[in-house]
Amino acid sequence: MKFIKIIFTLSLLLFLAPTSNAERIKITKKNGGCSGYDKVEETHDITNKNNTLFCSDPGNAQCAWNYPPIVTTSSGVIVHLLDIQNYIEEQIQSGILTGTVIWGTSGEVTAVWTEGLSTINGYEYTLVIYVNESPLTN
């Protein structure tokens, strides 16, 4: 009987365990040249749902994803990553060098940018996009 209770309890815990579809996307642009970047590194951690694009140092490469993550909210709304990046760069150009913006109809996408800088060669910033999670829980 005790064995059945243990199995029942474990089954219930597994059934009630929260499943997370939270995703994090981080984009860093630093010290680019007039023709682009020397280092462009893209990583995708499928297990932990972390995607990173890191661009640095003067070079000739464009700071762009080879395999851009698709930002889909838990309600199924697709938010275009390039729209978020363009908005952030407009904010930096306007002199807003750090900030937070909530994207999407239900506020399921939060973009936080820091270290914003507008240079003659473009923009520098660190942008973290939280999908289906709050940046305050991290």
N, C-alpha and C positions, 0 to 999 in steps of 0.2 A: 504494500500500500504506500509506503514511504517513497519507493521508487517511482510510482505513478505520479505522486505529488511533485517530485522533483522534475520529472519529464514535463508535466503540465506547466509548472512554473517557468521552466526554460523556454518552452514553446510560446507561452504568453509573452515573455520578455522579448523574444525574437520578433514576434508579431507586432508588438507595440513599439519596438525600437524605431526611433525617427530615422527616416532616410533623407539624406540631404542632396538636393540638386544645386547646391551653392557652387558658384564658380568664381574664380578670381583671375583677372587679366591685368598684367602690369606692363607698361610701356615706359621705357626710359630713353630719352634723347639727351646726349651730352656732347659738347665740344665738336659739333659737326663743322665741316668745311663748306666752302661755297659750292662745291660739286657733290657734296654728300658726306658719307661716313666711311671710315676704314673698317670698323668692326660692326657687323650686324649679326647678332646672335638671337636665334629663336628657339624656344623650348616649349614643349607641351607635356605636362604631367597629367596623363589621363586619369590615373588613380585618384589623385587629390584635386583634380579639376583646376590646375593652375597653369596659366599660359603666360609666357614672358617674351617680350621683344626688347632687346637692349642694343642701342646704337651709340657708338662713341668714336671720337677722334676723326680728324679731317681725312677724307678719301673720296672715292667716286661712286660708292654704292648708295642706293636709295634706302631709307629707313622704312621698310615695308615688310609685311608678313608674306611669307611664301605660302603658308597654310593658315589663313586668318580664322580665328575662333568665331563661331557663330553664337551670337548673344541671344539666347532665347529665355524669356522669363518663364516662371512656373505656370503662368496663365497662357503660354503659347505665343506671346508677342515676340516678334523678332526685332531687335534693335540693331541698327547698322553701326558697326564699330567705327567706320570712317566718319560717320556723322558726329559721334562723340568726340573723336580726335579733332575734327574741324572746329567744333564748338569750343573746345578747350583752347585751341590755338587762337581763335578769335578773342577769347577772354584775356589771354596773355598779351595779345596785341593791344588790347584796350587798357592794359595796365593792371589787370587782376591776375596776380602772379601765383596765388594759391586759392583754392576754393573747393566747394562741394556742390554737385548738381545731382538732382534726382531725375532719372530718365524713365520714360515709359508711363503707361496709363495708370498703373497701380503702384508706382514707385518701387518697383522690384530691381531697378538698376541704379546704383549710386556710383558716381564718378568723383574721385578725389584727386586733385592735382596739387603738387608741391614743387618748389624750386623752379617756378616758371621764370623764363627769361627770354626776351626777344632780342636777337642779335642780327647782325648784317647777314649772317648765313642761315637764318631761319629761327627756329624755336628750340629752347631747351626746357625740359620738364620731366617730372616723374608722374605718371598717371596710373592710378589703380582703379580698376572697374570691378565693383562687387555686384554679382548677379545672384538674385534670390537670397541675399544675406545682408546684414547690416554691418557697415564698417566699425560700428561701436562694439561689436561682439568679438573683435579681433585685437 
